[in-house]
């Protein structure tokens, strides 16, 4: 049997970070009490009319441009008609055949190789409400706070060839949109959601196989897991010589399987038509240019620059560009120190550990990139030891004071005076004759013990390089 | 003073303290009490409007607003905060809106006093008010005849002098045709001139609110109060309403009037034709020039309308699902069952017919042949008018091909019923302003003259209609029913 090729396309929904909803002035806030952010417009009260939130349009266009889409001068809103209690108008205002963006792409790195994934379209639409069902099965609850939260839907080309690529694509989308301040893209809060289409075909065949659609994959990990499961399931079916049924499936995290939601025969006819309540969107070239001007340096560009300008390993560049805040933090720190790699080490090590433990974001801490750079420079010019610097950084994070103030307060300046260190070393050697003998007998470890004693005597302030040299000289000289 | 007096006379009376606002509100309630058990124009009467008017009386003196202290009524498809709004449909029985339509707010700001809500064809679908889910309204000129529709309650209430003015809505002739049948003035403004916010949508791209009054001047006064940009309606035009009353100069010398043969087809009764022809002759005597024009795509207007309007309606009316407001079928077993039972019992047959037509027209595989093609026809019809307005200023025609027909006469023949709107529908498709003015009485029934104007040129339209009305000397028309009534 010929090898099978996996073909995946993703539909990603992203909530735009506007203050208010897309067609009314209700707050677009997550986590409010049910049905507290609603008005006649988002409730679909008879007679109420939508008015487009310009901020939603601006963010949508910014996103489309950041995803390398072309943005046509004109587009329009359509109604997608369906009956369900989460949709109070019984239609969703969306975009059908004239989206705000089309023909885009992003790049992902697969096994060190760059791969381009095409983006078919980006369109604006309103979110639906949220249903929850009584555990007793007798009643369902409708929360319409989410109705009218602005969304963009990003539809990829069927260019994705593995579950891993799907996850990488999704992570890249998230990072681009976060960098552009379009959305926080929190999958756990539903501000980024992903549905996937997957099919298999014999390698080399042009036509697609029968696809299934998977919904409810609510984390990056579950996207990969769900697709891996479905890929295996379809492989098994084809291996048995059976046919794939075109279905919509639901990923069930608990069992790690996909369950059938509906078959092709149940497919909706949404009866799209242009929404007569909303005029066409007409954009000037200047408007589109202004939105393009809002796009910052994107993660891929930043990653490449960090490797090129700062000589960082690819791994470091990847970690440091995980969020725009972190990348900018590093960038500003690295510009102010002699060795950018040391800035990378401090941020990836001490700082990220602290953020993780304290459950904070990089923009929530008291140490600015300038203060961190100052600290690193104090190590670089020998004022303090790296060990002291670690303690200092903790104090800085706790107190918000800068390194120099803390050093002055605590008398922590490193002792680099060779005469002073020699005098202390003579005392240490005299008090530890066994260690001296051991070292001479070839036990390298004994040196560490002597250095440790030196540090103890100086409360860690001794310059370790000088200490090493002085001890070795004294031992050698005493022979 | 009664409600056949002009708005300016009523206003002057209030200023001179010949009557107070609460007395006018009370007079309206009395007229309704005396007449409406025969006419059935009202679905809801606000008994507390007298008290509301009493509060407003304080503000009447020294204010500019002509409508201060004047009673009025709204077609029941305009939302009124705290007052039941049903669109004459069982499915909205008991629905009390949490907000008021922009037009209701603007009239309230102008000091007008709402006395009640008016009957209509359910969801404004119909031409006789027989499609009301509750009861038909009768024509004050002949109680065995329909008042027209869908704003039949509004036309009948004004015609019988129960209120001095009312607001209706016009999607395919729903202000103008009942105005013609009841012998009052009905104005459909340009699409976008009056906010639709709070108007329960039938066909969003065609619906427009406008006044029903006894005179053109009154229509101009009411239009002034309700016209103009509303931030809450994205389709409302960004234009400053000009002074409409100032346009009523009485002078139509040099005005170029176009007559389209397409509007004088065989379905137009000879009496109607004669009355309209006389009216045109009178306009010519006044100094207007009359020339033939052609609107060649008129014959396709009805078909296009009966695809576009139901398509939009099928979507607009989908929200009446029993989930959030109005009536919910009690005996539903599950969600789908609840939808089906609620909608099957809540909607009347004409509404269901149009929902089915519209759903079909938008369905996958039929969209291009029906909805899209209808929109193309609409473009052609709009172009017809643009071409015609190159050479004329106003187009004149009958408002309806017949006078008021008998109750039950057309109710089982929807296609014949649809033909009553043949002269008015193209105007909605093009978005233009048009007015119906009484131009005669045949066999005791009023005839309406329709005038169509350029987009947003209500001034010329009103000037022409006013000049004709003054020269004809008929306004206000008083049906016999309203004459013997003492209030």
Interface residues (C-beta under 8 A of the other chain):
Chain A: X40 X43 X44 X45 X46 X47 X48 X49 X50 X51 X52 X79 X81 X83 X85 X88 X89 X90 X91 X142 X269 X271 X272 X273 X276 X277 X278 X279
Chain B: X77 X78 X79 X85 X87 X92 X95 X97 X98 X99 X101 X196 X197 X198 X199 X200 X201 X203 X204 X205 X231 X232 X233 X234 X235 X311 X312 X314 X315 X318 X319 X321 X323 X324 X325 X335 X339 X359 X362 X363 X364 X367 X371
